[in-house]
Amino acid sequence: SQLWQPMPMMIWAAAIIEAGIENWIDFAILIFIQLANASIGYYEITKAGDAVAALKKSLQPTAYAKRDGHFKAIDAAYLVPGDLILLGAGSAVPADCRTNSGQIEVNQPSCT
């Protein structure tokens, strides 16, 4: 898709005209520009896709839940009703839950 945008189409037209008048040096330069533009565009799109994937992975919520008598870090998607989760200061609440004992303070604006 990098080769078929409006500006690359103009460069293709110029390259065809240069080939038509047999100006091979300018034709080669224009083709080089097209290939360089496509390569840079592909690299940037790939790099952006990798960055989005890494961001999604880093934002995946985890929780410390008691399983088999020990607290283990698990994906919050695997929490089930009745799981005992461990909350610490500054930790995010991974699901709807209720407290067994004590008090907690919740930063309500971040809940919306």
C-alpha positions in Angstrom: 0.0 0.0 0.0 3.0 2.3 0.4 3.5 2.3 -3.4 -0.1 3.4 -4.3 -0.6 6.6 -2.3 -1.1 9.9 -4.2 2.5 11.1 -3.9 4.0 7.7 -5.0 1.6 7.6 -7.9 3.0 10.9 -9.1 6.5 9.5 -8.8 5.4 6.4 -10.8 4.0 8.8 -13.5 7.3 10.7 -13.5 9.3 7.5 -13.8 7.1 6.3 -16.7 7.7 9.6 -18.5 11.4 9.4 -17.8 11.5 5.9 -19.3 9.4 7.1 -22.3 12.0 9.8 -23.1 14.8 7.3 -22.3 16.3 9.4 -19.5 17.6 6.3 -17.6 19.5 8.1 -14.8 16.4 10.0 -13.6 14.3 6.9 -14.1 16.6 4.9 -11.9 16.6 7.6 -9.2 12.8 7.7 -9.2 12.6 3.9 -8.9 15.1 4.0 -6.0 13.0 6.7 -4.3 9.9 4.5 -4.6 11.7 1.4 -3.2 13.3 3.4 -0.4 9.9 4.9 0.5 8.2 1.5 0.5 11.0 0.0 2.7 10.9 2.8 5.2 7.1 2.6 5.3 7.1 -1.1 5.9 9.7 -0.8 8.7 7.7 1.9 10.4 4.4 -0.1 10.2 6.1 -3.2 11.5 7.8 -1.3 14.4 4.5 0.4 15.3 2.7 -3.0 15.3 5.4 -4.5 17.6 5.1 -1.5 20.0 1.3 -1.9 20.2 1.7 -5.6 20.9 4.2 -4.9 23.7 1.9 -2.3 25.1 -1.0 -4.7 25.2 1.1 -7.3 26.9 2.4 -4.9 29.5 -1.2 -3.7 30.3 -2.5 -7.2 30.8 -3.9 -7.2 34.4 -2.6 -9.8 36.8 -3.6 -10.7 40.3 -2.1 -12.6 43.2 -4.7 -15.3 43.9 -4.5 -18.1 46.4 -4.4 -21.4 44.5 -3.3 -24.7 46.0 -2.7 -23.0 49.4 -0.2 -20.4 48.0 -0.5 -17.0 46.4 0.4 -17.1 42.8 0.5 -14.4 40.1 -2.1 -15.3 37.5 -3.9 -13.6 34.6 -6.9 -11.6 36.0 -9.1 -13.2 33.3 -8.7 -16.5 35.1 -10.1 -15.3 38.4 -13.3 -17.0 39.5 -15.9 -16.2 42.2 -14.5 -17.2 45.5 -10.8 -16.6 44.7 -8.9 -15.0 47.5 -6.8 -12.2 46.1 -4.0 -10.3 47.7 -4.1 -6.5 47.4 -1.2 -4.3 48.3 -0.7 -0.5 48.5 -1.0 0.9 45.0 -2.2 -2.3 43.4 -5.0 -2.4 40.9 -8.2 -4.3 41.8 -8.3 -6.9 39.1 -12.1 -7.8 39.4 -15.2 -7.2 41.5 -14.3 -8.3 45.0 -15.2 -7.8 48.6 -12.9 -7.5 51.6 -12.6 -10.2 54.2 -11.2 -7.8 56.9 -9.7 -4.4 57.2 -10.4 -1.3 55.1 -9.3 -0.2 51.7 -9.3 3.2 50.0 -10.1 3.3 46.3 -9.1 6.0 43.9 -12.6 6.4 42.4 -11.8 8.6 39.4 -9.6 5.9 38.0 -12.6 3.5 38.2 -14.6 5.3 35.5 
